Amino acid sequence: MTGTLNPGEIYRQSFSFIKETIGLDNSLKSSIITRVVHATADFEIGKSLVFSASFEDALHYIETGVTAITDINMVLSGISSYPNKKCYIRNADVVTESRNTGISRSYISMRKACLENPESIFIVGDAPTALEALLESVDKGICFPGLIVGVPVGFVSALEVKSRLLGFNGNFITNLSNKGGSAVAAAIFNAMVAYLNVH
């Protein structure tokens, strides 16, 4: 790669380098992996991604503008080209309940989101407790996600709850690693939106 100050060319060269290094094509799965590696400069996290057999079916939900729920505002902000998105983490009732119970805002906010938006897309990049609340709501028949992007980062429960997501009978993308984070979650969803825009 040669040096350049043009942002478009930097972007193009970066994606080309990633695809050549890993041996990726232009499929949706490859596009997602490329975006994740680009967002993190970490080839290992790209290799750790796991996709449900039907994950491409989730494009239908994105195409029709189904609400995308995020666990924290950083993920919400990272989603660049999808207007119908929400995050409950700063809702006053969520903050109050967390203060009164000692339960994490991420858990409470995701439980609330599941009750109010049961057939949404759910994108978790930061908090394992948010993914835990989501999967509990699914198990109880309260929530019916069109897609779960579950890539919370951390050393406490993150890998365990992502392993539980493998049993979800629906569309999901996760990674079997302690790695993850807001940038990864947003990159996955942005890749899916971008893929729709060119196909």
Stockholm file with secondary structure:
# STOCKHOLM 1.0

chainA/1-199         MTGTLNPGEIYRQSFSFIKETIGLDNSLKSSIITRVVHATADFEIGKSLVFSASFEDALHYIETGVTAITDINMVLSGISSYPNKKCYIRNADVVTESRNTGISRSYISMRKACLENPESIFIVGDAPTALEALLESVDKGICFPGLIVGVPVGFVSALEVKSRLLGFNGNFITNLSNKGGSAVAAAIFNAMVAYLNVH
#=GR chainA/1-199 SS CCCCCCHHHHHHHHHHHHHHHHTCCSSHHHHHHHHHHHHHTCHHHHHTEEECTTGGGGHHHHHTTCCEEESSHHHHHHCCSCCCEEECTTCHHHHHHHHHHCCCHHHHHHHHHHHHCTTSEEEESSCHHHHHHHHHHHHTTSCCCSEEEECCCCSSSHHHHHHHHTTCSSCEEEESSSCCCHHHHHHHHHHHHHHHHHC
#=GC SS_cons         CCCCCCHHHHHHHHHHHHHHHHTCCSSHHHHHHHHHHHHHTCHHHHHTEEECTTGGGGHHHHHTTCCEEESSHHHHHHCCSCCCEEECTTCHHHHHHHHHHCCCHHHHHHHHHHHHCTTSEEEESSCHHHHHHHHHHHHTTSCCCSEEEECCCCSSSHHHHHHHHTTCSSCEEEESSSCCCHHHHHHHHHHHHHHHHHC
//
